[in-house]
Amino acid sequence: MTHAILRFRLPQEQSEFDAARQGSEAKAVLWSVDEYCRSTIKHGEPSAETREHLEHIRELIRETPGLLD
């Protein structure tokens, strides 16, 4: 079994530690935002401008490969 250990120098690296600790929650929020945008585009009746904004948000979320896998 492979293990990974992350080490942080606290308090100097507190923000990095918090980001690592809260990563799964942040991923869940991004997934929810992506799903909201997708659902609104597919099932709603957004204006052309709103559709463009929603599609752009989805593109921004998906710029990082593997982020929502």
N, C-alpha and C positions, 0 to 999 in steps of 0.2 A: 504494500500500500504506500502510495506517495503522499508526502505531507509538504505543506508550505507554511513557513513561519514568516510573518511580517513583523519587523521591529521598527519602533518609532522612538525617537528621543523626545520624551515629554518633559517640559511643556513646549519646547521649541517647535515640535512637529505636530502639535495638537490638531491643527486644521486638516493635515494629511491623514492623521489617525481617524478623525471623525468622518472624513470622506470614505475611507476604506470600510469603516464600521457600518455606515449607512448606505453602502452601495446597493444592496438588494432592494431597499425601500425606494431609492431614487430610480432604479430600473423599473420598479412596479409603477411609479408615477408616470414615467415616460411612456410605458406601454399603455397606460390608461389614456393619456393624452393622444397618442397615436390612434387608438381604437375610437376615441370620441371623434377625431377628425375624419377617420375612414367612414364611420357610421353616418356622420352628418353629410359627407359628400355623397355617399351611396343612397341613403334613405331619406335625407332631408331635402329641402328645396332652397339651398343657399344661393345668394346672388352670385353673379360672376366674380365680383371682387372678393366676396367671402370665400368662395370655392378656391380662388387663387391663393388666398392667405392660408387656408387649411392645407392645401397641397404643399405650400412652401414649408409649413411647420413640419409636415410629414417628411419632407426631404431633409430638413435640418436634423431631425431625430435619426434618420437612417443613414446619415453621412458617416457614422462610425460603424464599420463592419462588425457584426456579431453583437452589437449592443443589445438588441432585443431577442437574441437567440436563447 
